[in-house]
Amino acid sequence: MEVVKNKSDLLSHGNVSGRRLLVDIVEYALEAMDPRKQVKRLVKVENGESLEVGGIKYSLSKIDGIYVLGAGKGSVFIAEALEEVLNDRIRDGIVVEKRGQGKRLKRIKVLEAGHPIPDKSGYEAAQSIVELAKDVGEGDLVFVCITGGASALLPLPAEGISLEDKIMLTDMLLRCGARIDEINAVRNHISLIKGGRLAQYIHQAEIINFIVVDEVAGLPWGPTVPDKSTFQDAVYVLKKYGLYDKVPPSIKNHLERGLRDKSLETPKPSDFQGIKVHNFILGNAEMVCEAADKRARELGLNSMILSTMIEGESKDVGIVLAGIAKEIAKNGRPIAPPCAVISGGETTVTITGEAGEGGRNQELALSFSTMIKDNERIAFASVATDGTDGPTNIAGGIVDGYTLKRAEELGIDVSEHIIKHNTSYVLKRLNDAIYTGPTGTNVMDLRVLIVLDSKTIPRI
């Protein structure tokens, strides 16, 4: 399956040998994360009489109804696989996808909404999911499909908080450079359904969570999973980034009530006693990095996973990774060329004032390129595994030692565009933007750097 849609453009210039390896590794890793394959491995119907889910067996005759609920970028792919396995055994279902997906299913409604900024469509979709959740009861089986992006796609604010206030807060959080787990700690505590609250609407039924993890901690999360964060954590995040006195009054008031009234806290593991919930992780940062590492070794490269938990400002991480690449090229450590160094996790971009078009992976890749000018042995790719980096339709970027020179020949000041967070413009002009379209998964970001040995130095 061809995952990277513009492969010929990416391989038409620069360090073609390194780029070819990068594209191959990225495609292999993303294809390995296809949640449809994981669902079909886990869910099986035997002889039309029994259902098995990850080793848990059910008699279909004893299940009153099967329902599917979900949200997130790629949740429709999980739902699609469930439809293919369960067919008309599914009584009803709703999944909420990022606008523009365009996929339709036979028995499960696919609703589209705004991401990363919530909108009215998401608000209405969240209400629809709650109404369906209230209809299920004892004897029913509910599959819940959750991937990254679910929080933005299900904006159902707590009482007293308007959708407009939630939109304003989301924009502030996205611009301040907060990590995804920090953003979710805040969002969980101003919502009627996040942080495990949705499970309280469907507690009489049995819940099977299919989760694609997009947090560095790698733990199950979502509206039907106990929440590890607290109101105190939410307040701390806002104060850490200087936002506490800037958020809309309704949000600040709600958080302060939550600090005083413990009954407002999100459900914790003890609150799930008596609720039948089973969690299955379909993908995470470790899995995508391990797939990339496997492919790199198959291609004859020395390979190592540097970390699956890298965080920090994108441009700074790009500089650090470039330093590692140059150390390998010069001194053969911490690994000898020809090699691949793989990392995962999710970096951030702090925005103050106006910003151009870009995303964390694009900014990281271009920052990397500024440090390896004329090094013909190094090539690097950084990709958002869901296929959409930031608010763009670009998955990420691919750069090498020729990138800066090519930009200069076009009169492009790469550093200036990094400062302005206008990295999409640069990568598109250089034909170095990676396009995949929706991948069906969201396990944060995948970064691969290649260092060739002196015998395989590429030529333009």
C-alpha positions as CSV (number, residue, x, y, z in Angstrom):
1,M,0.0,0.0,0.0
2,E,1.3,3.4,-0.9
3,V,1.1,5.6,2.2
4,V,3.2,8.6,1.1
5,K,1.2,10.1,-1.8
6,N,4.0,12.4,-3.3
7,K,6.9,9.9,-3.2
8,S,8.2,10.9,-6.7
9,D,8.5,14.5,-5.7
10,L,10.3,13.7,-2.5
11,L,12.8,11.4,-4.3
12,S,13.5,13.8,-7.2
13,H,16.3,15.8,-5.5
14,G,18.8,16.0,-2.8
15,N,20.1,12.9,-0.9
16,V,18.0,10.5,-2.9
17,S,19.5,7.4,-1.3
18,G,18.8,8.6,2.2
19,R,15.3,9.9,1.2
20,R,14.4,6.6,-0.4
21,L,15.3,4.8,2.9
22,L,13.3,7.3,4.9
23,V,10.1,7.0,2.8
24,D,10.3,3.2,2.9
25,I,10.7,3.2,6.7
26,V,7.9,5.7,7.3
27,E,5.5,3.9,5.0
28,Y,6.1,0.6,6.6
29,A,5.7,2.0,10.1
30,L,2.4,3.8,9.3
31,E,1.0,0.8,7.5
32,A,1.8,-1.3,10.6
33,M,-0.3,1.0,12.7
34,D,-3.5,0.6,10.6
35,P,-6.1,0.1,13.3
36,R,-8.3,-2.0,11.0
37,K,-5.7,-4.8,11.1
38,Q,-5.6,-4.7,14.9
39,V,-9.4,-4.8,15.2
40,K,-9.7,-7.8,12.8
41,R,-7.1,-9.5,14.8
42,L,-8.9,-8.9,18.1
43,V,-12.6,-9.3,17.0
44,K,-13.9,-12.6,15.6
45,V,-17.3,-14.1,15.1
46,E,-17.3,-17.9,15.3
47,N,-20.0,-20.1,13.6
48,G,-22.4,-17.2,13.8
49,E,-23.0,-18.0,17.5
50,S,-20.1,-16.6,19.5
51,L,-18.1,-13.4,19.6
52,E,-14.5,-13.2,20.8
53,V,-12.8,-9.9,21.6
54,G,-9.1,-10.3,22.6
55,G,-9.7,-13.6,24.3
56,I,-13.0,-12.6,25.9
57,K,-15.9,-14.8,24.7
58,Y,-19.5,-13.9,24.4
59,S,-22.6,-15.8,23.3
60,L,-24.3,-13.7,20.7
61,S,-27.7,-15.0,21.7
62,K,-27.1,-13.4,25.2
63,I,-26.2,-9.9,23.8
64,D,-29.2,-7.7,23.5
65,G,-27.6,-5.1,21.2
66,I,-24.2,-4.1,20.0
67,Y,-23.4,-0.4,19.7
68,V,-20.4,1.6,18.5
69,L,-19.4,5.0,19.8
70,G,-16.2,6.9,19.0
71,A,-14.3,10.0,18.2
72,G,-10.9,11.1,17.0
73,K,-8.8,11.3,13.8
74,G,-9.0,7.7,12.5
75,S,-11.9,6.5,14.7
76,V,-13.9,5.9,11.5
77,F,-11.3,3.3,10.4
78,I,-11.9,1.4,13.7
79,A,-15.6,1.6,13.2
80,E,-15.3,0.4,9.6
81,A,-13.4,-2.7,10.7
82,L,-16.1,-3.4,13.3
83,E,-18.8,-3.1,10.7
84,E,-16.9,-5.6,8.4
85,V,-16.7,-8.1,11.2
86,L,-20.0,-7.6,12.9
87,N,-22.2,-6.5,10.0
88,D,-25.9,-6.2,10.9
89,R,-25.3,-7.3,14.4
90,I,-24.5,-3.7,15.1
91,R,-27.8,-2.0,16.2
92,D,-26.6,1.6,16.1
93,G,-23.5,3.7,16.3
94,I,-21.9,7.2,16.0
95,V,-18.3,8.2,15.4
96,V,-17.1,11.8,15.1
97,E,-14.3,12.5,12.7
98,K,-12.3,15.6,11.7
99,R,-14.0,17.5,9.0
100,G,-13.0,16.5,5.5
101,Q,-12.7,12.7,6.1
102,G,-15.6,12.0,3.7
103,K,-16.0,8.3,4.7
104,R,-19.4,6.9,5.2
105,L,-20.4,3.6,6.8
106,K,-23.5,1.4,6.5
107,R,-24.7,1.0,10.1
108,I,-22.7,3.6,12.0
109,K,-23.3,7.3,11.5
110,V,-20.1,9.3,10.7
111,L,-20.4,12.9,11.9
112,E,-17.7,15.5,11.1
113,A,-16.5,18.4,13.2
114,G,-13.8,20.9,13.7
115,H,-10.2,20.1,14.8
116,P,-8.0,21.2,16.5
117,I,-10.4,24.1,17.3
118,P,-13.8,22.8,18.5
119,D,-17.0,24.0,16.7
120,K,-20.8,23.8,16.9
121,S,-20.8,20.6,14.8
122,G,-18.7,18.9,17.4
123,Y,-20.9,20.2,20.2
124,E,-24.0,18.7,18.5
125,A,-22.2,15.5,17.8
126,A,-21.2,15.1,21.4
127,Q,-24.9,15.6,22.4
128,S,-25.9,12.9,19.9
129,I,-23.4,10.5,21.4
130,V,-24.7,11.2,24.9
131,E,-28.3,10.5,23.8
132,L,-27.3,7.2,22.2
133,A,-25.3,6.3,25.3
134,K,-28.4,6.8,27.5
135,D,-30.3,4.3,25.3
136,V,-28.0,1.4,26.0
137,G,-28.7,-0.8,29.0
138,E,-27.9,-4.1,30.7
139,G,-27.2,-6.9,28.3
140,D,-25.8,-4.5,25.7
141,L,-22.2,-4.4,24.4
142,V,-20.7,-1.0,23.5
143,F,-17.5,-0.7,21.5
144,V,-15.9,2.7,22.1
145,C,-13.3,3.8,19.5
146,I,-11.0,6.6,20.7
147,T,-8.0,8.1,18.9
148,G,-6.1,11.4,19.2
149,G,-8.3,14.4,18.4
150,A,-11.3,13.0,20.4
151,S,-11.2,15.8,22.9
152,A,-11.5,18.6,20.4
153,L,-14.2,16.7,18.4
154,L,-16.4,16.2,21.5
155,P,-16.7,19.7,23.0
156,L,-19.6,19.4,25.5
157,P,-18.7,22.0,28.2
158,A,-19.6,21.6,31.9
159,E,-22.7,23.5,33.1
160,G,-22.1,27.3,33.0
161,I,-19.4,27.2,30.4
162,S,-20.3,28.2,26.8
163,L,-19.0,26.6,23.7
164,E,-17.4,30.0,22.8
165,D,-15.5,30.1,26.1
166,K,-14.2,26.5,25.4
167,I,-13.1,27.5,21.9
168,M,-11.2,30.5,23.3
169,L,-9.5,28.3,26.0
170,T,-8.5,25.7,23.4
171,D,-6.9,28.3,21.2
172,M,-5.0,29.6,24.2
173,L,-3.8,26.1,25.1
174,L,-2.7,25.3,21.6
175,R,-0.6,28.5,21.3
176,C,1.1,28.4,24.7
177,G,3.2,25.3,24.0
178,A,1.5,23.0,26.5
179,R,1.9,19.2,26.1
180,I,-1.1,17.1,25.0
181,D,-1.5,15.5,28.4
182,E,-1.5,19.0,30.0
183,I,-4.1,20.2,27.6
184,N,-6.2,17.2,28.3
185,A,-6.0,17.7,32.0
186,V,-7.7,21.0,31.6
187,R,-10.2,19.9,29.0
188,N,-11.2,16.9,31.1
189,H,-12.2,19.2,33.9
190,I,-14.4,21.5,32.0
191,S,-16.4,18.8,30.2
192,L,-19.6,16.8,30.8
193,I,-18.3,13.7,29.1
194,K,-14.4,13.6,29.0
195,G,-12.2,12.1,31.6
196,G,-14.3,9.0,32.0
197,R,-17.7,10.7,32.4
198,L,-19.2,9.2,29.3
199,A,-18.9,5.8,30.9
200,Q,-21.3,6.9,33.7
201,Y,-24.0,7.3,31.0
202,I,-23.6,3.7,29.8
203,H,-22.6,2.0,33.0
204,Q,-25.3,-0.7,32.8
205,A,-23.8,-2.0,29.5
206,E,-20.4,-3.7,29.0
207,I,-17.8,-1.4,27.5
208,I,-15.0,-2.5,25.2
209,N,-12.5,0.4,24.6
210,F,-10.4,0.4,21.4
211,I,-7.8,3.1,22.0
212,V,-5.0,4.6,19.9
213,V,-2.8,6.3,22.4
214,D,-1.5,9.8,21.6
215,E,0.1,10.7,25.0
216,V,3.7,10.1,26.0
217,A,2.6,8.2,29.1
218,G,1.2,5.5,26.8
219,L,-1.7,4.8,29.1
220,P,-5.4,4.2,28.1
221,W,-7.3,7.4,28.0
222,G,-10.7,8.7,26.8
223,P,-14.3,9.5,27.9
224,T,-14.8,5.9,29.1
225,V,-11.5,5.4,31.0
226,P,-10.8,6.6,34.6
227,D,-9.0,9.9,34.6
228,K,-5.6,10.2,36.3
229,S,-5.6,14.0,36.4
230,T,-7.4,16.3,38.9
231,F,-8.8,19.8,39.2
232,Q,-5.6,20.8,40.9
233,D,-3.6,19.6,37.8
234,A,-5.8,21.6,35.5
235,V,-5.3,24.8,37.6
236,Y,-1.5,24.1,37.7
237,V,-1.3,23.8,33.9
238,L,-3.0,27.1,33.4
239,K,-0.8,28.8,36.0
240,K,2.3,27.2,34.5
241,Y,1.7,28.8,31.1
242,G,0.4,32.1,32.5
243,L,-3.2,31.6,31.4
244,Y,-5.1,31.3,34.7
245,D,-6.0,34.9,35.0
246,K,-6.6,35.2,31.2
247,V,-9.2,32.4,30.7
248,P,-12.9,33.2,30.5
249,P,-14.4,33.8,33.9
250,S,-16.8,30.9,33.5
251,I,-13.9,28.5,33.2
252,K,-12.0,29.9,36.1
253,N,-15.1,29.8,38.3
254,H,-15.8,26.2,37.4
255,L,-12.2,25.1,38.2
256,E,-12.3,26.9,41.5
257,R,-15.6,25.2,42.4
258,G,-14.0,21.9,41.5
259,L,-11.1,22.6,43.9
260,R,-13.7,23.0,46.7
261,D,-16.2,20.4,45.8
262,K,-14.7,16.9,45.4
263,S,-18.0,15.6,43.9
264,L,-17.2,17.5,40.8
265,E,-14.0,15.5,40.2
266,T,-13.6,13.3,37.2
267,P,-14.1,9.6,37.8
268,K,-11.2,7.7,39.2
269,P,-10.5,3.9,39.1
270,S,-12.5,3.4,42.4
271,D,-15.5,5.1,40.7
272,F,-15.5,2.4,38.0
273,Q,-16.2,-0.4,40.4
274,G,-19.2,-2.3,39.1
275,I,-18.7,-1.0,35.5
276,K,-17.5,-3.7,33.1
277,V,-14.8,-2.0,31.0
278,H,-12.1,-3.7,28.9
279,N,-9.2,-1.7,27.4
280,F,-7.4,-2.6,24.2
281,I,-4.6,-0.4,22.9
282,L,-4.5,-0.6,19.1
283,G,-1.4,1.6,18.7
284,N,1.1,3.9,20.6
285,A,4.4,5.5,20.2
286,E,6.4,2.4,21.1
287,M,4.6,0.3,18.5
288,V,5.2,2.7,15.6
289,C,8.9,3.2,16.6
290,E,9.4,-0.6,16.9
291,A,7.9,-1.0,13.4
292,A,10.2,1.6,12.0
293,D,13.2,0.0,13.7
294,K,12.3,-3.4,12.3
295,R,12.1,-2.1,8.8
296,A,15.4,-0.2,9.1
297,R,17.1,-3.4,10.1
298,E,15.5,-5.3,7.2
299,L,16.9,-2.7,4.9
300,G,20.4,-3.4,6.1
301,L,20.9,-0.4,8.4
302,N,22.2,-0.4,11.9
303,S,19.2,0.9,13.9
304,M,18.3,2.2,17.3
305,I,15.3,3.7,19.0
306,L,16.6,6.8,20.7
307,S,13.3,7.4,22.7
308,T,9.6,7.0,22.3
309,M,8.9,9.9,24.7
310,I,10.6,13.0,23.3
311,E,9.0,16.3,24.1
312,G,10.0,19.9,24.0
313,E,9.9,22.9,21.7
314,S,10.0,21.6,18.1
315,K,12.8,23.9,16.8
316,D,15.0,23.0,19.8
317,V,14.4,19.2,19.4
318,G,15.4,19.6,15.7
319,I,18.7,21.2,16.7
320,V,19.4,18.4,19.2
321,L,18.7,15.6,16.8
322,A,20.9,17.3,14.2
323,G,23.7,17.3,16.7
324,I,23.3,13.6,17.2
325,A,23.3,13.1,13.4
326,K,26.5,15.1,13.0
327,E,28.2,13.1,15.8
328,I,27.3,9.9,14.1
329,A,28.6,11.1,10.7
330,K,31.9,12.3,12.2
331,N,32.7,9.8,15.0
332,G,30.3,6.9,14.5
333,R,28.7,7.2,17.9
334,P,26.4,6.3,19.5
335,I,25.8,4.1,16.4
336,A,27.9,3.4,13.3
337,P,26.7,4.3,9.8
338,P,24.9,3.3,7.7
339,C,22.2,3.7,10.3
340,A,18.8,4.9,11.3
341,V,18.0,6.7,14.6
342,I,14.3,6.6,15.4
343,S,12.3,8.6,17.9
344,G,8.7,9.2,18.9
345,G,6.7,11.4,21.2
346,E,5.2,14.8,20.5
347,T,6.9,18.2,20.5
348,T,5.2,21.6,20.8
349,V,5.3,25.0,19.1
350,T,4.8,28.1,21.2
351,I,3.1,30.9,19.3
352,T,3.1,34.5,20.3
353,G,1.3,36.9,18.0
354,E,0.6,36.2,14.4
355,A,1.8,33.0,12.8
356,G,1.9,31.6,9.3
357,E,1.0,28.1,8.2
358,G,2.9,25.1,9.7
359,G,3.0,22.4,12.3
360,R,5.4,20.9,14.9
361,N,6.9,18.3,12.5
362,Q,7.4,20.8,9.7
363,E,9.1,23.2,12.1
364,L,11.2,20.4,13.6
365,A,12.4,19.2,10.3
366,L,13.4,22.6,9.0
367,S,15.1,23.4,12.2
368,F,17.1,20.2,11.8
369,S,18.0,21.3,8.3
370,T,19.6,24.5,9.4
371,M,22.3,22.6,11.3
372,I,23.4,20.1,8.6
373,K,24.1,22.3,5.6
374,D,26.3,20.6,3.0
375,N,26.4,17.3,5.0
376,E,25.7,14.9,2.1
377,R,25.4,11.8,4.4
378,I,22.5,12.9,6.5
379,A,18.7,12.8,5.8
380,F,15.8,13.3,8.1
381,A,12.0,13.0,8.2
382,S,9.5,14.0,10.9
383,V,5.9,12.9,10.4
384,A,2.6,13.3,12.3
385,T,1.3,9.8,12.3
386,D,-2.3,10.9,11.7
387,G,-1.3,12.6,8.4
388,T,-2.2,16.1,9.5
389,D,0.5,18.2,11.1
390,G,-1.0,21.0,13.0
391,P,-4.0,22.6,11.2
392,T,-2.5,21.6,7.8
393,N,-3.1,18.7,5.4
394,I,0.7,18.1,5.4
395,A,1.9,15.1,7.4
396,G,5.4,16.5,7.9
397,G,8.7,17.2,6.2
398,I,11.8,15.5,4.8
399,V,15.2,17.3,4.7
400,D,18.8,16.6,4.0
401,G,22.2,18.4,3.7
402,Y,21.1,20.0,0.5
403,T,17.9,21.6,1.8
404,L,19.3,24.9,3.1
405,K,21.3,25.5,-0.2
406,R,18.2,24.8,-2.3
407,A,16.2,27.2,-0.2
408,E,18.9,29.9,-0.6
409,E,18.9,29.4,-4.3
410,L,15.1,30.2,-4.3
411,G,15.7,33.3,-2.1
412,I,14.1,31.6,1.0
413,D,15.4,32.4,4.4
414,V,14.6,29.2,6.3
415,S,15.4,30.7,9.8
416,E,13.0,33.6,9.2
417,H,10.2,31.3,8.3
418,I,10.8,29.2,11.4
419,I,10.6,32.3,13.5
420,K,7.3,33.2,11.8
421,H,6.0,29.6,12.1
422,N,5.5,29.6,8.4
423,T,7.2,26.3,7.6
424,S,4.5,24.9,5.2
425,Y,5.5,27.6,2.7
426,V,9.1,26.5,2.7
427,L,8.5,22.8,2.5
428,K,5.9,23.2,-0.3
429,R,8.3,25.4,-2.3
430,L,11.1,22.8,-2.0
431,N,8.8,19.8,-2.7
432,D,9.8,18.5,0.7
433,A,6.3,18.4,2.3
434,I,5.1,14.9,3.0
435,Y,1.5,14.1,2.1
436,T,-0.2,10.9,3.3
437,G,-3.8,11.8,3.7
438,P,-5.7,10.4,6.7
439,T,-3.8,7.4,8.0
440,G,-6.4,6.0,10.4
441,T,-4.0,6.2,13.3
442,N,-2.7,8.9,15.7
443,V,0.2,7.7,17.8
444,M,1.9,11.1,18.1
445,D,4.9,11.7,15.8
446,L,7.6,9.6,14.1
447,R,11.0,10.9,13.4
448,V,13.7,9.0,11.5
449,L,17.2,10.2,10.8
450,I,19.5,8.4,8.3
451,V,23.3,8.7,8.2
452,L,24.9,6.9,5.3
453,D,28.5,5.6,5.4
454,S,31.2,7.1,3.2
455,K,30.8,4.4,0.6
456,T,27.2,5.3,-0.2
457,I,27.4,9.1,-0.3
458,P,24.6,10.2,-2.6
459,R,25.0,12.6,-5.5
460,I,22.3,14.9,-6.8
